[in-house]
């Protein structure tokens, strides 16, 4: 085991980042949140069906909806911010859509994280997925 990498597998952080990026691109996912949702136990990957079309094998499925019960502790504004975060929006993008500042969005994200007990967008997406 390579102690210098800290991952227990002997992989460098750059190797992990590169592989994660490639895995994310394969199913055409835009963010780590979508990747987490895709591979969650009830996510799209679990709901895929394989069909034959024009001599090609295709995997088809539907993106799971957000479980509103998981977002119930949030205000309407916080819920809107949380959904945009899970869609991969940046603080700047969210601030622009909500006509507010990035600082306000950062504060809302801290409140969201505290209310839901999550530490990242990935955890948020995994928790809120159906």
C-alpha positions as CSV (number, residue, x, y, z in Angstrom):
1,X,0.0,0.0,0.0
2,X,1.4,3.4,-1.0
3,X,1.2,5.6,2.1
4,X,2.1,8.8,0.2
5,X,-1.1,8.8,-1.9
6,X,-3.3,8.5,1.2
7,X,-6.0,6.5,-0.7
8,X,-4.9,3.0,0.3
9,X,-4.7,1.8,-3.3
10,X,-1.5,3.5,-4.4
11,X,-3.2,5.9,-6.8
12,X,-2.2,9.5,-7.2
13,X,-4.8,12.2,-6.7
14,X,-4.3,13.2,-10.4
15,X,-5.0,9.6,-11.5
16,X,-8.2,9.5,-9.4
17,X,-9.3,13.0,-10.8
18,X,-8.6,11.9,-14.4
19,X,-10.5,8.6,-14.0
20,X,-13.4,10.4,-12.3
21,X,-13.6,12.8,-15.2
22,X,-13.6,10.0,-17.8
23,X,-16.3,8.1,-15.9
24,X,-18.4,11.2,-15.7
25,X,-18.1,11.9,-19.5
26,X,-19.0,8.3,-20.6
27,X,-22.7,8.6,-19.7
28,X,-22.6,12.3,-20.5
29,X,-23.0,13.5,-16.9
30,X,-22.3,17.2,-16.2
31,X,-21.3,17.0,-12.6
32,X,-20.2,14.8,-9.7
33,X,-23.7,15.2,-8.2
34,X,-25.2,13.7,-11.4
35,X,-22.6,10.9,-11.2
36,X,-23.6,10.1,-7.6
37,X,-27.3,10.2,-8.5
38,X,-26.7,7.9,-11.5
39,X,-24.9,5.3,-9.4
40,X,-27.1,5.5,-6.2
41,X,-29.0,2.3,-5.3
42,X,-32.2,3.7,-6.8
43,X,-30.6,5.9,-9.4
44,X,-30.8,5.8,-13.2
45,X,-28.3,3.0,-13.5
46,X,-30.5,0.7,-11.4
47,X,-33.5,1.6,-13.7
48,X,-31.7,1.1,-17.0
49,X,-33.2,-1.3,-19.5
50,X,-31.4,-2.7,-22.6
51,X,-33.2,-2.6,-25.9
52,X,-32.3,-3.5,-29.5
53,X,-32.8,-0.7,-32.0
54,X,-31.4,-0.7,-35.6
55,X,-29.1,-3.6,-34.7
56,X,-27.7,-1.6,-31.8
57,X,-28.0,-2.4,-28.2
58,X,-29.1,0.7,-26.3
59,X,-29.4,1.3,-22.6
60,X,-32.4,3.5,-21.8
61,X,-33.7,4.9,-18.5
62,X,-35.1,7.9,-16.7
63,X,-33.3,10.3,-14.3
64,X,-34.8,9.8,-10.8
65,X,-36.8,12.7,-9.4
66,X,-35.8,14.4,-6.2
67,X,-37.4,13.0,-3.1
68,X,-39.3,16.0,-1.7
69,X,-39.4,14.4,1.7
70,X,-35.6,14.7,1.9
71,X,-35.8,18.4,1.2
72,X,-38.7,19.1,3.5
73,X,-36.6,20.8,6.2
74,X,-35.6,23.5,3.7
75,X,-37.4,26.8,2.9
76,X,-38.7,27.3,-0.7
77,X,-35.6,29.4,-1.4
78,X,-33.2,26.9,0.0
79,X,-34.9,24.1,-1.9
80,X,-34.5,26.0,-5.1
81,X,-30.8,26.5,-4.4
82,X,-30.4,22.8,-3.5
83,X,-31.9,21.7,-6.7
84,X,-29.7,24.0,-8.8
85,X,-26.7,22.7,-6.9
86,X,-27.6,19.1,-7.7
87,X,-28.0,20.2,-11.4
88,X,-24.4,21.3,-11.3
89,X,-24.9,25.1,-11.2
90,X,-22.1,27.2,-9.8
91,X,-22.7,29.8,-7.0
92,X,-22.4,32.5,-9.7
93,X,-25.0,30.8,-11.9
94,X,-27.4,30.4,-9.0
95,X,-26.8,34.0,-7.8
96,X,-27.5,35.3,-11.3
97,X,-30.7,33.2,-11.6
98,X,-31.9,34.3,-8.2
99,X,-30.8,38.0,-8.6
100,X,-28.6,37.9,-5.5
101,X,-24.9,37.7,-4.6
102,X,-22.6,34.6,-4.5
103,X,-22.0,35.4,-0.8
104,X,-25.8,35.0,-0.1
105,X,-25.8,31.7,-2.0
106,X,-22.7,30.5,0.0
107,X,-24.6,31.3,3.2
108,X,-27.7,29.5,2.0
109,X,-25.6,26.4,1.1
110,X,-24.1,26.3,4.6
111,X,-27.6,26.4,6.0
112,X,-28.8,23.7,3.6
113,X,-25.8,21.5,4.5
114,X,-26.5,21.9,8.2
115,X,-30.2,21.2,7.9
116,X,-29.7,18.1,5.8
117,X,-26.5,16.9,7.5
118,X,-24.5,16.8,4.2
119,X,-20.9,18.0,3.5
120,X,-20.9,18.1,-0.3
121,X,-23.1,18.4,-3.5
122,X,-22.5,14.7,-4.0
123,X,-23.9,13.8,-0.6
124,X,-26.8,16.2,-1.2
125,X,-27.6,14.5,-4.6
126,X,-27.3,11.0,-3.1
127,X,-29.6,11.9,-0.1
128,X,-32.2,13.7,-2.2
129,X,-32.5,11.1,-5.0
130,X,-35.5,8.8,-5.0
